[in-house]
Amino acid sequence: MSVSLLLKGVFMMSIFRSILPRVARSNGWRCFSTRIPYDNIAELNKEMESIFGESPSPSPLGSSPPQQPVQPAHEAEDSQPVLTHTDSSGQAKMVDVSPKEDSKRVAIASCRVLLGQKVFNLVASNEIAKGDVLTVAKIAGITGAKQTSNLIPLCHNINLSHVRVDLILNEEDSSVVIEGEATTSGKTGVEMEAMTAVAIAGLTVYDMCKPLQRTFV
């Protein structure tokens, strides 16, 4: 060990012994406590730097709090979500999907219509005056999926390869659970078609049952 390192160690021990009791007494702690407030650690570091010079690299116990990295302005702007159905002036537009590759796309959506016990029993026994609620709603949902681009203005006209609509009676809450699935091979997704299918099916259930009750959810 060199003489300079030995002297530096002696100085460090002397400084620490002179400051630690003062820290402990000023905060009402016992001298063997290892809890030293951040301000007192900063004071110790400053006194060390006045003797040995500034540290070449930042320390986790340094006198300055750690600096948070600053994100460049252009990166912050790029990370913000952008609406694809509007142009630079805010006008509505249809998204150009021609650069995309064709791929198989599947989307599933679901909803629930709460009928109430009385109407639920009539639907389950197929005694609704307008006819077979579940069958009619199923066909309506499939038809709705195929008409999505006519109902939603900026939706693409998709060639659907398959549409599935299932209606299941749930006795626990007297409801009809509707699940729709749409499939295609193309350049854009079919989530709108799946959601339209279950929405139209749900509206059809309401339409066929509303003479008995108009408070469905």
VOZAVO-21972 format. One record per residue: residue number from 0; x, y, z of N, C-alpha, C, O in turn. Coordinates in steps of 0.05 Angstrom, whole numbers. Example, Ala and Ser with C-alpha at 12.3 -4.5 7.8 and 13.67 -1.06 7.14 Angstrom:
REM VOZAVO-21972
   pos    neast   nnorth      nup   caeast   canorth     caup    ceast   cnorth      cup    oeast   onorth      oup
     0      264     -114      156      246       -90      156      264      -66      156      285      -66      169
     1      257      -45      142      273       -21      143      258        1      157      268       23      161
REM end
This chain:
REM VOZAVO-21972
   pos    neast   nnorth      nup   caeast   canorth     caup    ceast   cnorth      cup    oeast   onorth      oup
     0       17      -24        0        0         0        0       18       25        0       37       27       16
     1       12       44      -18       28        68      -20       22       86        4        1       84       17
     2       41      105        9       37       124       31       13      142       26       -2      149       45
     3        9      150        1      -14       168       -5      -40      155        0      -59      168       11
     4      -43      129       -7      -68       115       -2      -72      111       28      -95      113       38
     5      -50      107       43      -53       103       72      -62      129       85      -80      128      103
     6      -51      152       76      -59       177       88      -88      184       81     -103      195       97
     7      -96      177       56     -123       182       48     -143      166       65     -164      176       73
     8     -136      141       71     -153       125       89     -155      136      116     -176      136      128
     9     -133      147      127     -133       159      154     -151      183      154     -167      187      172
    10     -149      200      133     -165       224      132     -195      216      130     -212      229      144
    11     -201      196      115     -230       188      112     -241      178      139     -263      186      146
    12     -226      162      153     -235       153      179     -239      176      199     -258      176      214
    13     -221      195      198     -223       218      216     -248      235      210     -262      243      229
    14     -253      239      185     -277       255      177     -302      240      185     -321      252      195
    15     -303      214      179     -327       199      185     -333      199      215     -356      201      223
    16     -312      196      232     -316       196      261     -325      223      271     -340      224      290
    17     -316      244      257     -324       271      266     -352      278      258     -365      294      272
    18     -363      266      236     -389       273      226     -411      255      236     -433      264      242
    19     -405      228      239     -425       209      246     -438      215      273     -462      215      275
    20     -422      221      295     -435       228      321     -452      252      319     -473      254      331
    21     -443      272      302     -459       296      299     -486      290      286     -506      301      293
    22     -485      272      266     -509       264      252     -528      250      271     -552      256      272
    23     -517      231      287     -534       216      305     -547      233      326     -570      230      332
    24     -530      251      338     -541       268      359     -563      287      349     -583      291      362
    25     -559      298      324     -578       317      314     -604      305      307     -624      319      305
    26     -605      278      303     -630       266      295     -641      248      317     -661      234      313
    27     -629      248      340     -639       233      363     -635      203      360     -649      188      374
    28     -617      193      343     -612       165      340     -589      156      357     -573      172      366
    29     -588      130      362     -564       120      376     -541      119      357     -544      117      332
    30     -516      119      369     -492       121      352     -488       96      334     -474       98      314
    31     -499       73      342     -495        49      325     -515       47      303     -514       28      287
    32     -533       66      301     -553        65      279     -539       68      253     -521       84      250
    33     -549       53      232     -538        55      205     -555       74      188     -549       77      164
    34     -575       86      199     -592       104      184     -581      132      184     -579      145      206
    35     -572      142      161     -561       169      159     -578      184      138     -580      174      115
    36     -589      207      145     -605       221      125     -590      229      101     -565      232      101
    37     -604      232       78     -592       239       53     -576      265       54     -554      267       43
    38     -587      285       68     -573       311       70     -546      309       84     -526      321       76
    39     -545      292      104     -520       288      119     -499      272      102     -475      277      104
    40     -509      254       86     -491       239       68     -480      259       47     -456      258       40
    41     -497      277       38     -488       297       19     -466      315       31     -447      322       18
    42     -470      322       57     -450       339       71     -424      324       73     -403      336       69
    43     -425      298       79     -401       282       81     -386      281       54     -362      283       53
    44     -401      277       33     -389       275        6     -376      301       -2     -354      301      -13
    45     -389      323        5     -377       349       -2     -351      354       13     -331      364        1
    46     -350      346       38     -326       349       54     -303      331       43     -280      339       43
    47     -311      307       34     -291       289       22     -280      301       -4     -256      300       -9
    48     -298      313      -20     -289       324      -46     -271      348      -42     -253      353      -58
    49     -275      363      -20     -258       386      -14     -229      378       -8     -211      394      -11
    50     -226      353        1     -200       343        9     -187      327      -14     -164      331      -21
    51     -203      309      -26     -191       290      -46     -198      297      -74     -189      284      -93
    52     -215      317      -78     -224       324     -105     -250      310     -112     -258      292      -98
    53     -262      318     -135     -287       306     -143     -284      278     -153     -263      271     -165
    54     -304      262     -149     -304       234     -158     -305      233     -188     -321      248     -200
    55     -290      215     -201     -291       214     -231     -318      203     -241     -324      208     -265
    56     -333      188     -225     -359       177     -235     -380      182     -213     -373      183     -190
    57     -405      186     -221     -426       191     -201     -430      168     -182     -427      144     -190
    58     -436      174     -157     -440       153     -137     -469      152     -130     -483      172     -130
    59     -479      128     -122     -508       127     -114     -513      143      -89     -536      149      -83
    60     -492      150      -73     -495       167      -49     -486      195      -54     -479      209      -35
    61     -485      204      -79     -475       230      -85     -493      252      -75     -516      247      -66
    62     -483      277      -76     -498       300      -65     -520      309      -84     -538      323      -75
    63     -520      300     -109     -541       307     -128     -559      283     -134     -548      261     -137
    64     -585      287     -135     -603       265     -141     -598      255     -170     -589      271     -186
    65     -602      230     -175     -598       219     -202     -615      233     -223     -638      239     -218
    66     -602      239     -246     -616       253     -267     -632      234     -284     -622      212     -291
    67     -656      241     -291     -673       225     -309     -665      231     -338     -662      254     -345
    68     -663      210     -354     -657       215     -383     -679      231     -396     -702      226     -392
    69     -670      249     -413     -689       267     -427     -694      255     -454     -676      251     -470
    70     -720      251     -461     -727       240     -487     -728      262     -507     -741      283     -503
    71     -714      259     -530     -715       279     -550     -743      285     -559     -761      268     -559
    72     -748      311     -566     -775       320     -573     -787      304     -596     -810      297     -596
    73     -770      299     -617     -780       285     -641     -788      256     -634     -807      246     -646
    74     -773      243     -615     -780       216     -608     -806      216     -592     -822      197     -594
    75     -810      236     -574     -835       238     -559     -859      241     -577     -880      230     -572
    76     -856      257     -598     -878       261     -617     -884      236     -632     -907      230     -637
    77     -863      221     -640     -867       196     -655     -880      175     -639     -895      158     -650
    78     -877      175     -612     -888       154     -596     -918      159     -589     -931      141     -578
    79     -928      183     -596     -956       188     -591     -974      174     -610     -967      172     -634
    80     -997      163     -601    -1015       149     -619    -1026      168     -640    -1032      191     -634
    81    -1030      158     -664    -1039       175     -686    -1065      163     -697    -1066      138     -701
    82    -1085      179     -702    -1109       170     -715    -1104      166     -745    -1096      184     -759
    83    -1110      142     -755    -1105       136     -783    -1128      144     -801    -1124      145     -825
    84    -1151      150     -790    -1174       157     -806    -1177      187     -810    -1198      196     -820
    85    -1157      203     -804    -1157       232     -809    -1131      240     -822    -1110      228     -817
    86    -1133      260     -839    -1108       270     -852    -1096      292     -836    -1104      297     -813
    87    -1075      305     -847    -1060       326     -832    -1078      349     -824    -1071      364     -805
    88    -1099      354     -839    -1117       377     -833    -1141      368     -815    -1158      385     -808
    89    -1142      343     -807    -1163       334     -790    -1188      324     -804    -1208      317     -792
    90    -1187      323     -831    -1209       313     -847    -1210      283     -847    -1189      270     -848
    91    -1234      271     -847    -1237       242     -848    -1227      231     -875    -1230      244     -896
    92    -1214      208     -873    -1205       194     -898    -1206      164     -894    -1207      154     -871
    93    -1206      150     -916    -1205       121     -915    -1175      112     -916    -1160      122     -933
    94    -1167       94     -899    -1139        86     -898    -1132       69     -922    -1147       52     -930
    95    -1109       75     -934    -1099        60     -957    -1084       36     -947    -1063       38     -935
    96    -1095       12     -952    -1083       -13     -942    -1069      -28     -965    -1060      -50     -961
    97    -1067      -16     -988    -1055       -29    -1011    -1026      -39    -1007    -1018      -59    -1017
    98    -1009      -24     -991     -982       -34     -987     -980      -59     -969     -960      -72     -969
    99    -1001      -66     -955    -1001       -89     -937    -1002     -116     -952    -1014     -117     -974
   100     -991     -136     -940     -992      -163     -951    -1018     -177     -942    -1028     -171     -921
   101    -1028     -194     -959    -1052      -210     -952    -1045     -230     -930    -1023     -242     -931
   102    -1062     -233     -911    -1058      -253     -890    -1085     -262     -879    -1105     -248     -882
   103    -1085     -285     -866    -1110      -294     -854    -1116     -278     -829    -1098     -273     -812
   104    -1140     -269     -826    -1148      -252     -803    -1174     -262     -791    -1193     -269     -805
   105    -1174     -264     -764    -1197      -274     -750    -1203     -255     -727    -1184     -246     -713
   106    -1228     -249     -722    -1236      -232     -700    -1261     -244     -686    -1278     -255     -699
   107    -1261     -242     -660    -1284      -253     -644    -1294     -230     -626    -1279     -216     -613
   108    -1321     -228     -625    -1333      -208     -608    -1357     -221     -594    -1368     -241     -603
   109    -1366     -209     -572    -1388      -220     -557    -1404     -198     -543    -1394     -176     -538
   110    -1429     -204     -537    -1446      -186     -522    -1467     -202     -507    -1469     -226     -511
   111    -1482     -189     -490    -1501      -203     -473    -1527     -185     -472    -1525     -161     -468
   112    -1550     -198     -475    -1575      -184     -473    -1590     -196     -449    -1597     -220     -448
   113    -1595     -179     -429    -1609      -188     -405    -1639     -186     -410    -1650     -164     -414
   114    -1653     -209     -409    -1681      -210     -416    -1700     -207     -393    -1722     -197     -396
   115    -1692     -216     -370    -1711      -218     -347    -1723     -246     -348    -1725     -258     -369
   116    -1731     -256     -325    -1740      -283     -323    -1764     -290     -340    -1764     -311     -353
   117    -1784     -272     -341    -1808      -278     -357    -1802     -281     -386    -1810     -301     -399
   118    -1789     -261     -398    -1782      -262     -427    -1763     -285     -433    -1765     -298     -453
   119    -1744     -289     -415    -1724      -311     -419    -1739     -338     -422    -1732     -353     -440
   120    -1759     -343     -405    -1773      -368     -407    -1789     -371     -433    -1790     -392     -445
   121    -1799     -348     -443    -1814      -349     -468    -1795     -354     -492    -1802     -368     -511
   122    -1772     -342     -491    -1752      -346     -512    -1742     -375     -512    -1740     -388     -533
   123    -1737     -385     -488    -1727      -413     -485    -1747     -433     -495    -1740     -453     -507
   124    -1773     -427     -491    -1794      -446     -500    -1805     -439     -528    -1824     -451     -538
   125    -1792     -419     -541    -1799      -410     -568    -1829     -403     -570    -1843     -412     -588
   126    -1837     -386     -551    -1865      -377     -550    -1868     -347     -555    -1889     -335     -549
   127    -1847     -334     -566    -1849      -306     -573    -1866     -303     -598    -1864     -318     -617
   128    -1884     -283     -598    -1904      -280     -620    -1890     -276     -647    -1901     -285     -667
   129    -1868     -262     -648    -1855      -257     -674    -1840     -281     -685    -1833     -281     -709
   130    -1836     -302     -669    -1824      -326     -680    -1799     -334     -664    -1796     -327     -641
   131    -1783     -351     -677    -1759      -363     -664    -1738     -341     -661    -1723     -335     -680
   132    -1735     -330     -637    -1717      -308     -633    -1688     -315     -639    -1675     -300     -653
   133    -1679     -337     -629    -1651      -345     -632    -1643     -350     -661    -1622     -341     -670
   134    -1660     -362     -676    -1654      -368     -704    -1654     -342     -720    -1636     -337     -736
   135    -1674     -326     -716    -1676      -300     -732    -1652     -282     -725    -1640     -270     -743
   136    -1645     -280     -699    -1623      -263     -691    -1596     -274     -703    -1579     -258     -710
   137    -1593     -300     -704    -1569      -312     -716    -1566     -303     -745    -1544     -295     -753
   138    -1587     -306     -761    -1586      -298     -789    -1582     -268     -792    -1567     -260     -810
   139    -1594     -253     -774    -1590      -224     -775    -1561     -216     -770    -1550     -198     -782
   140    -1549     -230     -751    -1521      -224     -745    -1502     -230     -768    -1484     -215     -774
   141    -1507     -253     -781    -1490      -260     -805    -1494     -239     -827    -1475     -230     -840
   142    -1519     -232     -832    -1525      -211     -852    -1512     -184     -845    -1502     -171     -862
   143    -1513     -177     -819    -1501      -152     -810    -1471     -152     -815    -1460     -131     -824
   144    -1457     -174     -810    -1428      -175     -815    -1422     -169     -844    -1402     -156     -850
   145    -1438     -180     -862    -1433      -176     -891    -1440     -148     -900    -1431     -140     -922
   146    -1455     -133     -884    -1462      -105     -891    -1446      -84     -876    -1452      -60     -877
   147    -1425      -93     -863    -1409       -74     -846    -1399      -50     -860    -1402      -27     -851
   148    -1388      -53     -884    -1376       -31     -898    -1398      -11     -908    -1392       12     -913
   149    -1423      -20     -910    -1445        -2     -917    -1455       13     -893    -1467       35     -896
   150    -1450        3     -869    -1460        16     -845    -1439       34     -832    -1446       55     -821
   151    -1414       26     -834    -1392        42     -822    -1377       55     -845    -1364       42     -861
   152    -1379       82     -848    -1370        96     -872    -1341       91     -881    -1337       87     -905
   153    -1322       90     -862    -1294        87     -870    -1284       59     -868    -1259       54     -869
   154    -1302       40     -865    -1294        12     -864    -1289        1     -892    -1303        8     -911
   155    -1269      -16     -895    -1263       -28     -921    -1284      -50     -927    -1294      -63     -910
   156    -1288      -53     -953    -1306       -75     -963    -1290     -101     -964    -1272     -104     -981
   157    -1295     -118     -945    -1279      -143     -941    -1294     -167     -953    -1318     -170     -949
   158    -1279     -184     -966    -1290      -210     -975    -1288     -230     -952    -1267     -241     -947
   159    -1310     -234     -938    -1310      -252     -915    -1310     -281     -925    -1324     -288     -943
   160    -1293     -297     -912    -1292      -325     -919    -1310     -342     -900    -1318     -364     -906
   161    -1316     -330     -876    -1333      -344     -857    -1344     -325     -836    -1329     -307     -827
   162    -1369     -329     -828    -1380      -314     -806    -1396     -334     -788    -1412     -350     -798
   163    -1390     -333     -763    -1404      -351     -744    -1417     -333     -723    -1405     -315     -712
   164    -1443     -339     -717    -1458      -325     -696    -1472     -346     -679    -1488     -361     -690
   165    -1465     -346     -654    -1478      -365     -635    -1493     -350     -614    -1483     -330     -603
   166    -1517     -359     -607    -1533      -348     -585    -1538     -370     -565    -1549     -391     -571
   167    -1531     -364     -540    -1533      -384     -519    -1549     -372     -496    -1544     -350     -487
   168    -1569     -387     -487    -1586      -378     -464    -1572     -384     -438    -1562     -407     -434
   169    -1570     -364     -421    -1556      -367     -395    -1577     -364     -373    -1588     -342     -368
   170    -1583     -386     -360    -1604      -386     -339    -1596     -370     -314    -1613     -360     -300
   171    -1570     -368     -309    -1561      -355     -284    -1570     -326     -283    -1578     -317     -261
   172    -1569     -311     -305    -1577      -283     -304    -1600     -277     -324    -1605     -254     -331
   173    -1612     -298     -334    -1635      -295     -354    -1627     -279     -377    -1640     -259     -384
   174    -1605     -286     -390    -1594      -271     -412    -1589     -288     -437    -1590     -313     -435
   175    -1585     -274     -459    -1576      -288     -484    -1547     -278     -489    -1542     -254     -492
   176    -1528     -297     -489    -1500      -290     -494    -1496     -294     -524    -1501     -316     -535
   177    -1486     -274     -538    -1482      -274     -567    -1452     -272     -573    -1439     -254     -563
   178    -1442     -291     -588    -1414      -290     -596    -1412     -292     -626    -1425     -308     -639
   179    -1396     -274     -638    -1393      -273     -667    -1364     -276     -674    -1346     -266     -660
   180    -1359     -289     -696    -1331      -293     -706    -1331     -287     -736    -1348     -298     -751
   181    -1312     -271     -745    -1309      -265     -774    -1281     -273     -783    -1262     -269     -768
   182    -1279     -284     -807    -1254      -293     -818    -1251     -284     -847    -1270     -283     -862
   183    -1226     -276     -854    -1220      -268     -881    -1191     -272     -887    -1175     -276     -868
   184    -1184     -271     -912    -1156      -269     -920    -1153     -244     -936    -1162     -242     -959
   185    -1140     -224     -924    -1138      -198     -937    -1118     -180     -925    -1099     -189     -911
   186    -1121     -154     -929    -1101      -134     -921    -1108     -119     -895    -1092     -104     -885
   187    -1133     -124     -885    -1141      -109     -861    -1158     -128     -843    -1167     -148     -852
   188    -1161     -120     -819    -1174      -137     -799    -1204     -138     -802    -1216     -123     -818
   189    -1217     -157     -787    -1246      -161     -789    -1259     -157     -763    -1281     -168     -758
   190    -1247     -142     -745    -1259      -137     -719    -1286     -122     -721    -1304     -126     -706
   191    -1287     -104     -740    -1312       -89     -744    -1335     -107     -753    -1358     -104     -744
   192    -1329     -127     -770    -1349      -146     -779    -1358     -163     -756    -1382     -169     -754
   193    -1340     -172     -739    -1348      -188     -716    -1365     -172     -696    -1385     -183     -686
   194    -1358     -147     -691    -1374      -131     -673    -1401     -124     -685    -1421     -123     -671
   195    -1401     -118     -711    -1427      -113     -724    -1446     -137     -722    -1470     -134     -718
   196    -1434     -161     -725    -1451      -185     -724    -1465     -188     -698    -1489     -193     -697
   197    -1450     -185     -676    -1463      -188     -649    -1481     -165     -643    -1501     -168     -629
   198    -1475     -141     -653    -1492      -118     -647    -1519     -121     -661    -1540     -116     -649
   199    -1518     -129     -686    -1544      -133     -701    -1560     -156     -690    -1584     -155     -688
   200    -1546     -177     -682    -1560      -200     -669    -1573     -191     -643    -1596     -199     -638
   201    -1559     -176     -627    -1571      -166     -602    -1594     -148     -606    -1614     -150     -592
   202    -1592     -130     -626    -1615      -112     -632    -1639     -128     -642    -1662     -121     -637
   203    -1634     -150     -657    -1656      -167     -666    -1670     -180     -643    -1695     -183     -643
   204    -1654     -190     -623    -1666      -202     -599    -1684     -181     -586    -1707     -187     -578
   205    -1675     -157     -583    -1691      -136     -571    -1716     -130     -586    -1738     -128     -575
   206    -1713     -128     -613    -1736      -122     -630    -1758     -143     -628    -1782     -136     -628
   207    -1750     -168     -626    -1770      -189     -625    -1783     -192     -598    -1805     -204     -595
   208    -1769     -183     -577    -1780      -186     -550    -1791     -161     -538    -1803     -162     -516
   209    -1788     -138     -551    -1796      -112     -539    -1826     -110     -533    -1833      -94     -515
   210    -1844     -123     -548    -1872      -121     -540    -1878     -130     -512    -1898     -121     -500
   211    -1861     -148     -501    -1865      -158     -474    -1851     -142     -453    -1860     -140     -430
   212    -1829     -130     -461    -1813      -114     -441    -1794      -96     -457    -1781     -104     -476
   213    -1792      -71     -448    -1775       -52     -462    -1752      -43     -444    -1740      -22     -450
   214    -1745      -58     -424    -1724       -49     -406    -1700      -69     -408    -1686      -73     -387
   215    -1695      -80     -431    -1672       -98     -434    -1646      -82     -432    -1645      -58     -436
   216    -1625      -96     -424    -1598       -84     -422    -1579      -99     -441    -1556      -93     -443
REM end
